[in-house]
C-alpha cells in the first residue's frame, strides 16, 4: 500500500484523527449557534414576562404565564400600525430600487462596451470600504435644502446606491455562459430584453441574496431615519421603538422586548423563506476574476 493512500484510510477508520476532531468541531459550532440564538430566545421569552420576573436572580428563562399584555401595551402606547406601514413602504421601494440599480449597473460593467469600466468598478470597490456615516452630514444638508425632511423620498433616496449589490451581480454575471448571450444577440434581443429575459432568470439565487441583504438593511436602518424624521406618523419601526422607550422608560423591559419582537419577526420570516438561495447566491462567481 502506498504512503499516499494510508492517510486517507486512517482518516476514514473509526477512531482515526478525523473522527476525534468531529466532537470539537460540533462543540464549536454549537457554541457559535448559542451565541447567536440565545439573545433572540431571551428577547422572545422576556416579552411575555412581568417586570419582576425579568429581574429575578437566578435567571428565570420561562415566564410564569404566557400573557400578551406587553404586546397590547406596546401597540397601545405608540402607533405601531403607522410604523409598520412606513417601514414596509420604505423597505419595498428602497430594496426594489437597490436591486434594479445594481442589476443595470452590473450589466453595463460586464456586457456593455463602456469606457473606463475598470475605473468604475474600482470606484464600486472603494465605496464598499467607505463607512456610510461619513456621508451622513452632506446627505442631511442636501435633503434639508430640498425640503425632504419628514418625507419618504428623504428617507429612501440617499441610500439607493448599493455597491454590495453591484459587486455581487457583476461577479455573478462574469460566470454566465457566453453562448446564451450570443444566442440572444443573434435573436435580435436588445439590452433590456437580454437583461430581464436571459440574465435575470439565470441569476435567481444571487438576486435572492442581494434582496435579503437589502431588505434587512432597509428594515433595520436606524440612524438615517432618526435624523430626517421627527414626526411620529413618519417614523419607521426601529425609530418608533426609541419613541416607545422614551414613553415607558428603560425599566419596562417587557414592553420593549414585545416591541422588538414585532420588529424582528418579519425579517426572520423572510430569512427562512429565502435561506435555500442565500448561500448559493453569495458564493456565485466567487472564483471568477
N, C-alpha and C positions, 0 to 999 in steps of 0.2 A: 504494500500500500504506500502510495506516495505521501510525502510530507504535506503537500498542498491539500490533500483530502482529509487528513487527520483533524485539523482544527474545526472543519465544518461538521464532521461526525461527532466530535467531542461536544460541540455546542448543542447538538440535537439530542444527545443522550440525557435521560433523566438524571438530575443531579449535577449536570455539567455547569460550566461557568454561565452560560446563557440563562439556565433555569434559576441559578442563585441570584442573578441580577433582577429577575422579574419582581419579587416582593418589594425590593427597594424602589423600583420604578412605579409600582402600583401605589406604594405609600406616598411617594412624592406627588403623584397625580391626585390622590385623594386629598392631600393637604392643600394643593392648589385649588381644587374644586371647593373645599370647605371655606377657604379664604374668600372666594367669590360668592358662594351661595349663602353662607350663614348670615351676613348682614341683611340680605333680602328676606330670609326666613324670619329673622328678628323683627324687621320692619312690618311684615305681614301679620305676625302674631301680636306685636305691640299695638296694632291698630284696633284690636278687639279688647284690649285691657283697660281696666280702670287705672287712674293715676297711681294709687298706692301699690298696685301690682307691678308697675314698671320699675318702681324704686325698691322693690323687695330684694333683700340680701339674705341668703344667696339668690342668684338669678332664678326667677321662675319663668321657664320658657313658655309653657302652655297657659293661656288665660283661664280664669276660673269659669267664665261663661263667654259664649260667642255672641257678644252683644254688638249690634250695629249702631249704637248711639254715637260713637265717634264719627262715623261716616255721615250720619244725619246732622251732627253739629258742624262738620266741615262744609257740607252742602248748604247749610242754613246761613252761616256767618259770612261767606263770600260767594259771589256769583260764579260758581264752578261751571255752570252751563255756558256762560259767555266766554269764560277762559277756554273751555274745551273747543267751542266753535272757532275762536280766534286761533288757537294752536292748530286745529285741523286745517283751516284755510291757509295759514302761513306755511304749514308743512307740505300740503299737497301742491300748492303753487310753487313754493321755493324749491322743493326737491324735484318737482317735474321740470322746472326750467333749468336746474343744475344738470339734470340728466341730458336734456335736449342740447344744451350748450356744450356739454362735454362730448356728446356724440358727434356733433357737427364739427367742433374744433379738432377732435382726434381724426375724423375722416379727412379733413383738409390737410392735416400734418402727414398722413400716410398715403392718401390716394390722389391728391392734387399736386400739380407742379407749382408749388408756392415758393417764391424766392426766400432765401434765408430760413428754411424750415428748421434747420438745426439750431439757429439762434432763437427762434420762437420756442422750440422745445426746451432749450436751456433756460429760458425765462419761466416756463412752467415748472421746471425742476427747482429753480430758485424760489418760486412762490411757495413751494412745499416747505421750504426751510424758514420762511418768514413768519413769526408769530402774528396771529390775527390782531392781537392787542395793539400792535404798532400802528395800524391804520384806523384805529377807532376814532381818534381825535379828528383827523381830516375828514373821515366819513360823517361824523356827527356835525361838523361845521357845514359840510355840503348839504346834508339833509335839513338842517335848521334853516339855511339860507333859501332852500327850495320850499319851505313851509310844509315839510313832510313829517314833522313831529306828530305823534299820536295818529299815524296813518298806517295802513297796510303796506303801501309802497315804501314807506320809510323803514319798515321792519325787514322787508323782503329783498329789495333791490341791491343794497350794498354788499350782500353776501352771495350773490348769484355766481360769481366766478368760482369754479371748482377745479383747482389744479390737480387734486387727487383723482377725480373722475376723468379728466382729460388724460392724465398719465396712464391710468389703468386701461382706458379704452384704446389708447394709442398702442400700448404694448400688446393688447389682445388682437387688434386689427393687423398687426405685423405677422401674426401667426395664422391668419386666414388663408385658405388655399387660393392662389392666384388664378387658377383655372376657372373658378366660379366668377371672379370679377372680369376676367377676359371674355367669358361667355356672355355676361351681362352687357359688356361694351358691344360685342358683336350683335347682340339682340337689339341694340339701339337705345338702351336704358340710359337716362340722364343721371346726374349725380344724386338727386333726391330719391329717384327710384332705386338706384343701386344701394343707397343707404338704408332705406326703410323696407325694401323687399328682399334684399340679399344679405346685407351686413347685419342689420338688427336681428333677424331670425337666427343667425349663426352666433349671436353674442348674448343669448338669453342669460346664461349664468353670470357673466360679467355685469350685465345691466342690473340683475337682481342684487349683486353685491354692492354696486355703486348706489342703487336705490335704497338699500338698507342703511348704508352709512349716511347718505344724505338725509333720509327721514329721521334717523336718530339724532343727527346734528341739529336739524331744524326743530325737532320736537323738544330737545333738551336745551336749546340755546337760551342763555340767561342774561349775560352781561349786556348784549346789544339791545334786546327789547327793554331791559331795565332802564337804559339810558334814554331811549327815544319815546318811551311811553310812560305817562304819569296819570292816566285816567283808567279807572278800574274796568270800564267797559271795553277797553282796547288791550288789556293785559293778556298775555299767554299764560299757560298753566304754571311754568316754573316761577314766573314773576308773581302770579297770583298766590303761589304758596308762601312767598315772602309777605304778602298782604295778610294772609291767614295767620302767619307767625306774629305779625305786629298786632293783630287784633286779639290773639289768645295768649301771647307771651310765650317765652321759651320753656315754660314749665309744663304746659299742657301737651305732652308728647304724644298722647293717644290720638288727639285730633290731628296733629301734624303728621303722624305716621299714616293716618287714614287718607289725608290729602296726598301724601307722597305715593301711596299705593294707587290712587286714582290716576296719577301721572304716569306711573311706571308700567301698569298693566298693558296699555295699548302697544307700547314698544316691545314688550316681551312677547305678546301675541304675534306681532309681525315677525319677530325673530324666529319663532317656532314655525311659522308658515314658510319662511324663506331659507331655513337653515340648510336644506339639502343643496341649495345652489350657491351658498356663500363661499365655501372653501374652493369649489371648482372655479368660481368667478374670480376670487382673489389670486389664485395661482395660474390663471390663464395667461399664457405668454410670458411666464416668469423666466424662461430661458431664452427669450427672443431678444436680439440686440436692437 
